[in-house]
């Protein structure tokens, strides 16, 4: 009898929408959706919220996802973030050294969620430098890193903690670190359909590049956010469908898993003030 009750309680938690949740938790759950239909690919979340999003996807609807410990091993269970204590033993599945990562990238069996500093109307992204010119920028950042190869080799999604027109710029990115749906910048032999940018998760909404001619399209608004707020904070026109959904609230099961994956609540420090996820 107790087993039946436990099963019923678990099923209820899995489908019951939470009524209290933070914006960070809403964005983690929305980000997890980017990995839903990936199957067996390497999921790489760059930054705490993207990593938690990939971990949540692996723990729920896509157990075939592959994740690493960010050093040398593939894991059968994602590691919690933050201090795990001296007695923690991670669940290694196999070795995944640096050279194997590159083999994986070039094979296309990877999906990375990254946080660009700039994104333009083509989906081109910048993490390299801002302002000035190439030889003398006003602000020097990371350089292009792995963005060029990633953008032509495998799926990518974007995480934007503060949706504004400094990120979603009106012209082209100051430095094009990763290519998008710009026919003038495609490498030789590539077509627009070879580029695979999935979701854009921001603190206002979820978007994708499935508008006309790969225009940035609004997919869902976070509770309490308006279409006007999204457009006002984007430096170029966003395609607005006739019917725009509201981003789904986390379930109680998802929130419980997020607490396990982030036991020190580091997620609350990733967004300014981390307001409630429902801002109505």
N, C-alpha and C positions, 0 to 999 in steps of 0.2 A: 504494500500500500504506500509506504514511504517512497519507494522508487518511482511509482507512478506520479506521486505528487511532485517529486523533484523534477521529473521530466516535463511535467506540465508547467512548472515554474520557469524552467529554462526556456521552453518554447515561448512563453509569454514575454520574458525579458528580451528575447531575440527580436520580437516584433513590436514591442511597446515603445512608442516614441517618447523620449524624455521631455519633460517640461522645463527643466532647468539645466542649462549647459552653457559653456562659455563660447566665445567666438573662436578661440583656438580649437576647441573640441569639434565645433561645426566644420571648420576648415579641414581638420584631420579626416573626418568622415567623408567630406566632399572629395578630398584628395585621394582617399582610398579607392573611390569609384574609377579613377583613372586606370587602375590596375585590374579591374574586374574581369575583363575578357582576355587578359594577356596569356593565360596558360603558363607554360614553363619557360619563363624568361628571367633574367637577372634584373631585379628591381633595385634601383639605386636612388635613394632619397637624399639629396644634398641639403643639409640643414635639418633641424630637429623636427619641425612639423612635417616636411616631406618624408623623413625617415619613419615617423610614427604612422603616417598615412600608408606607406608601403607595408609596414609591420602589421597594421590592422587588417589590410587586405589579405595578407598571408594567413592571419589567424582566423579569418572568417570565410569569405566567399572564394578565395583563390589560394588554396593550400599548395598549389604547384609552383607558386612563385619561389624564386631563389634569392636569398639574401646573404650577404657576407658579414663578417665581424669588423669590416673596414680594414682588416690587416691581411689575413692569409687563409681564411677558412670560409667555406659555405656552411650555413647553419640550417638545421632542421627546425629550429624555433628561433624567432628573432630575439636578439638580446634586448633587455630593458635599457633605457637610456639613463645616463648619470651613474652615480656610484652604486655598484652592485655588491659591494661587500667582499670581504676576504674569502668567504666560503662559496661564492658563486662559481658554478661550473657551466660554461656554455655548451650547447648541444651541437658539436661539430658533426658535419655530414661528410665533407671531403675537403681536400686541400684546394685552394683557389689563389695561387700566387699571382704576382703582378703580370707576368707574361700571359697567363691564361685569361686575365681580364681583357687584355687587348685582343686576343683571339675571339673572345665573347663579343666585344664591341663590334669588330669587323664583320662578324657573322650576322649581326642584326638582332641577336637574341638578348636584347637589353631594352629596358625602359627607364629613363632617368627623369626625375622631377627636380628641376633646378630653379634657382632664384636669380634671374637676370636683374641688372641695374636699370637697363633700358630695354624696351620692346617697341618695335615700330609696326606700322600697318601691314607689313609683309610677314610678320612673325619672326623677323630677324632680331637677334638679341645681342646685348653688349654686357660684358663683365670686365672690359679691358681698360678703358680710359674715357674721360669726359672732357669736353670743351677743347679749345685750342685747335691744334692740328696733330697729325700723326707723329711728327718729330718732336713736338713740344705741347703735350696736352696740359690742360689746367689741373686735372686730377688723374694721377696714375693709380690704377687698381690692380687686378690680378694678372692682367694679360689674358690672352684668349684661352689659355689652358687646353682642355680637351674639347672645347665647344665646336671647332670646325669639323673634326672627325665624327663627333657624336651626331651632329645635325644631318650628316649625309649617310649615317650607318644604321641608326636605330630610332625607335620612338622616343620622343621627349615631351614632357609636360612642364608647365611653368607655375611657380608659386610666387605670389606677390603679396607681402604682408600689408602694404599700404598702397591702395589703388589711387594713383594720381597721375597728372599729365607730365610729371617729371620722369615717371617710369614709362608710361604709354605715350611716347613722344610724337609730335606732329609731323616731323620729317623722318629721314632715316636715322638709325642709331649713329652716334658719334663714331663708333667703331663696330663694324659688323663682325662679331665674334662667332656667331652661328647663323647659317643661312636659313631663309624661310621661303615664302612663296613669291619671290621676286625673280621673274624670268631673266632679268639682266645679270643676276649674280649666281645663276646655277652653274655648277662645275660642268665641264665638257662631258657629254653623254648622259646627263641627268635631266629628268623632266619634273614638272611640278608635283606630279603624283608620286614621285619617289621620296618626297619630303613628308615626314610623319610627325606633325605636332598635334598632340592630343588635347588635353584640357589646360585651361588657365584658371587657377584657383586664386582668388583675391579676397580681401576682407569685405568686399561688397557683393561679389557674385561668382558664378562659374561661367566660363566662356569656352568656346572652341573656335576652330578655323574652318567651319563648315558652312559659312555664308556664301553668297554668290562670288565666284572667282576666288575662293579661299579668303573671303573677308572675315574678320573677327566677328563672331556671332554670340549674342547673349543666350545662354542656356538656362540659367536659373538665377533668381535674385535671393540673396540671403534675407530672412524674415525682417521686415521693417525697412528695407532698402528699396528705392524707386529706380525706374529706368532713367529718370532725369539725373539722378546722382551718378549713375554709371557713366552716362554720356558726358556730363560736365567734367568728370575727372579723367577722361580719356582724350588724348590729343588728336584723335582721328575718329571718323565715323564708325560706330559699331552697328552691325546689322541686328535689328530688333524684330524677331518673329511676331506673328499675330498673337500667339499665346506663349507667355513666358511663365515657366513654373517657379515655385518657391523652393529653394534648396531644402531638401528633406532634413528634418531634425534627427540627431543621433538617436539610436535605440538605447535602452537601458543596458543591453548586453555590450554594445559598442563602448559605452562609457566605462563599464566595468573593465573591459579589456584595455582601454586607454590608461586607466589607473594602474593596471599591472605593468604595462609597457613603459609608463612614465611615473614611477612611484614617488618621485620627489616633486612632481608638478612643475617641471621645467617648462612645460608648454605655456604656462601662464605668463612667462617672462618674454615670450617671443613676439607679442603684439603690444602696442602701446595701450596701456590700461586694461587690456584683455576684457572688453565689455561682454555683456551677455550675448549669446548667439542669436537670440530673438530680440530685435531692437524695435519692436512695435510698441 
